[in-house]
């Protein structure tokens, strides 16, 4: 997943899984690993990927990782 670090937070860009690998759960695993790493490092994230946005809304334990002042597409913080 492409990202950059801005003001101490990771800005997560759009990432895609190869079509041949779709349905294997790779994107969920990848996103979970990224968010576990963010939690461990006590870093915040700004999300610009719809798949990551959906994942966080379905796994509310990661909602605290989203930077409230720069959430990206995490518009309303609704869970």
N, C-alpha and C positions, 0 to 999 in steps of 0.2 A: 504494500500500500504506500503510495507516494505520500511524503509528508515533509514539512519544513518546521523549524522551531522559530516561533515568533513570541517575543515577550514572555519566555518561559513556558509556553504551552505548545503542544504539537498541533499543527493544522493538518488534518487528515484529508487528503485529496480523494478523488474518485478512483476506485480500483475495480477490476473485473477479473472473473475467473474464466479461463478458457472454456468455450462451449462444450468441448469433449469431456470436461471435468465437472460440468454442472450436475447437481443432484447428489454429489458425494459428501456434502457437508463441509467442504473445504473453506468456503467463505466464512461460515460461522466459526470454525476452528481458528482461522486466521484472525478474525476480528476479536475473538475471545483472548487470544494470546497477546494481541496489541493492547487491549484494555487491562489485562492482568499486569502487563509491564508498566503501563501508565500508573496503575494503582500502587504498584511496588515502589516506583520512583517518586510517588506523590506529585505527579504532573497532571495538568489539565489538558483538555483537548477541545479543539474547534472542529466540527464535523462538516465536510462538504461532499459526502458520499451518501446517497440515498440508502444503500444497503447497510451502512454503518448506523445511520439514523434509525432505521427499522430495528436493527439488532438491539440498540440501546433501549429503545422504547419497549421491546419485548423482554429485556433483561435489566430491570430497573436497578439492580445492585450496582450497575455502572453509571447511573445517572449523575452521581457526585463527581465523576471524572470530567463531565462536560463543563467547560468554563462558562459560568453564568453571564459574564459580561461580553463574551464572544462565542456564542454557541454554534454559529454557522447555520445549518439548515434545521437545527433542533429548535424550531421556532418558539413553541409555547412551553416546552418542558413537560408536556402532558405525558402521562405514563399510561 
